[in-house]
Amino acid sequence: MILKKRKGVRKWNKEALTAYGMLLPDVLGLLVFVFIPIIYAFYISLHNWNGLSDMVFTGLDNYTRMIKDQRFINSIWTTIKYALMYVPGVFVLALLLAALLNALHGKLQSFFRTAIFLPYAISTVIAGIIWSFMYNPMNGFLNQILVWAGGEKQRFLASTSQALPSVAVVGIWLVLGYNTILFLAAIKDIPKDYYEAAEIDGAGAVQRFFTITIPLIKETSVFVLVMCAIGAFQAFDLINVMTAGGPASATTTSVLYIYEKAFTTFELGYSSALAFVLFIIIMALTLVQMKIMRSGEGTD
Amino acid sequence: MRKKKRVRQGLLIALMTVIALIIVFPVYVMVISSFKETEDVFNMELLPKLSTLTLDNYITVFTEESLGVNIWNSFFVATIVTVVALIFHAMSGYALARLEFKGKKIIFTWIISTLMIPFSVIMIPLFVIVKEMGLMNNLWGIIIPMIPNAYGIFLFRQFFLGIPRELEESAKIDGASYFGVFLRIVLPLAKPIAVTLAVAFFLANWNNYLWPLIIVQDKELWLVQIAIANFKSSQAVEWNLVLAASCVASVPIIVLFFVFQRHITEGIKTSGIKG
């Protein structure tokens, strides 16, 4: 009895030691490259620092400075405007495409799904390049198509009013396939008999879509909405490649402004404070998602 | 009724064809324009004669620009991150799924909580840390911070939880150590999840732009995405060259895309469900 117990203790220790050993590389990595940085970000944000000279503690000065920083406020507005184009754009189009794909079957469905998914294989940088080429204000392909269709040439990325929507179109194009696949998977999970019953009751395709499909894919919908919103608030690559924030700051979103403050003017303290505000915004979005997901669990 | 259904199906196929053409159009533009002469590049001829096309752009980007080196850098970074991350995450995932130890719940919760921290928020401290480590302007400075990834750990854990325990039990009776069981019995079974994650990690690191942009300055150390972006922002953009370089950089990803499409879509679906 005693012997057995002792053996049990030794066994447990060996097991625990193996576990700690196996976890060590990742835990260390997450600690140094994710966890410490978020705390360090807040610490830097309380200082005035250019990255080379000594840090000077300034308390919450960086945070109060933001309120009067018109460029920062504009960058937040630009980000919100971008999100308001990008998020509903992705949501509506992906859901529509998923519903259309679901009405097709077998080879036809997988063929069109592959076509819609193809932009996923194009990097953000390269997507920005292809579209900048097509958006060329002089003789880009889109202007040639517009002229051919009897319209007028547009300035697209060179225009302060058109640049942001033009970039949003590319952002939507890039992630449309990804989100269509999410919606398609969710729609396929809905039991077929729901639709059959509704069809017998005389509900048309559109009516079935709104009364059965939409309510039953709520969880995926919330996921897509929140992920897209977080994506919009973090947008950088596409905008930096296509417009670099211009013309006249018309496309300078939060992350572009943070990047500029950190790596062009080397105001690391101030840019860290900006980044921390962005963190709070993204955190709030994540919490909203978790709350809605939780409340959905009860009804399923 | 049946005829009406067939008409409707025909209309649906026609509509989907138009949508698919619009979506694929930019990719086609990239490919076709990359074979055009400088003076033809804005000539919107979608089916140009073969005789007007040229391979010169491809020769130029490899000889006059350092595209070959940039592609190698990207390949190096993406491969190392992927391989090391898979090894680390498989180990962590197994420990969290199967082994008993003190603090397991706390460690797991802590790992998952790091998922809530977006990269753009920590890029400044990360830059400072890499600088302190003396890894600025060094490919390892890009690689090392990209390895830890809670999402990979989580997916491995979920996968290992789904494997029947009996396989491991019998090996343990035969006297194998915990790590031995993991290495010889469990790891070979993890191939599906490993492939899904490998494709996802390779893609993400091949396409990464912001982080390498912060770390490397030297042209010889540029990753391919930075090289192409700089190509475009140069004074006089030679679109045919930029697009040829873009095509070259897209080839590995498009190949991965077609070979592993099923794995990629599976990965997307699990991210949606578990999200």
Interface residues (C-beta under 8 A of the other chain):
Chain A: W12 K14 E15 A16 T18 A19 Y20 G21 M22 L23 P25 D26 V27 G29 L30 V32 F33 V34 F35 I36 P37 I38 Y40 A41 I44 G51 L97 L100 L101 A103 L104 L108 F112 T114 A115 I116 F117 L118 P119 Y120 A121 I122 S123 T124 V125 I126 A127 G128 I129 I130 W131 S132 F133 M134 N136 M138 N139 G140 F141 Q144 I145 W173 L176 G177 Y178 I181 L182 A185 A186 T220 F223 V224 M227 I230 Q234 F236 D237 N240 V241 A244 V255 I258 Y259 A262 F263 L268 S271 S272 A275 F276 L278 F279 I282 M283 T286
Chain B: L12 I13 L15 M16 I19 A20 I23 V24 P26 V27 V29 M30 S33 F42 M44 F88 H89 M91 S92 Y94 A95 L96 L99 E100 F101 K102 K104 I107 W110 I111 T114 M116 I117 P118 F119 S120 V121 I122 M123 I124 P125 L126 F127 V128 I129 K131 I144 P145 I147 P148 A150 I153 S177 Y178 F179 F182 W206 N207 Y209 L210 I214 Q225 I228 A229 K232 S233 W239 V242 L243 S246 A249 S250 I253 I254 L256 F257 Q261 I264 T265 I268 K269 G272 I273 G275
